[in-house]
Amino acid sequence: MNLDPDGRIVGGVTGFLTFVLLNVSYLVLCLPVVTIGMATSALFEVTMRYSDDEQDRPLRDFYRALLPNALRATLVAAATLLPAVALAFSGVFWFVSASAVGAGAAILSFLGAVYLFASFLYGMALVARYRVSTGTTIANALRLPGAEPLRTMLLVVIPATAVSVAIIFPPFTFILLTIGCSLAAYGAAFLFRGVFARY
């Protein structure tokens, strides 16, 4: 009696474990902070390929994508993610001031931080997908959130939802640490494909 004639169970378990290892590798490579850009672009490169049914070997391809994308991804991250973090801190500062002007400044700071975070995500996907100059990549990354507001909202909602659920329901943090980032990147890959197909 053959219980798994097509090997679907083994293939499913292998795919799941591959995404777990991909997630853990991504998180470990993000720990030095300066490597967040290259790790994110490599993760997006692998998940966009995977979403195109070019399944190959995601974990091996992730490590192979790190160095070719390293410089451009780091520069794009510095141009988009650093200002996003600065604006988020500015928003917290203004929010604590408890004045009408402070509340207005906080809202503007938070909106700017969200826009730049979306630009960071687009920038990492552009680095992963296209081989163009860093300046062109940054310019396109800054334009895309405004050009694609609906997809951008969905793109930002993915990590925001994951973090919110982890805060509200702390056991979810384990899922986030084991498979959350790679699964979120896989979902984002479909959004990126839709955006890039239009341009």
Secondary structure, DSSP 8 states (H G I E B T S, - for coil): --S-TT-HHHHHHHHHHHHHHHHHHHHHHHTTSTTHHHHHHHHHHHHHHHHTT--S-HHHHHHHHHHHHHHHHHHHHHHHHHHHHHHHHHHHHHHHT-SHHHHHHHHHHHHHHHHHHHHHHHHHHHHHH----HHHHHHHHHHHHHH-HHHHHHHHHHHHHHHHHHHHSTTHHHHIIIIIHHHHHHHHHHHHHHHHHH-
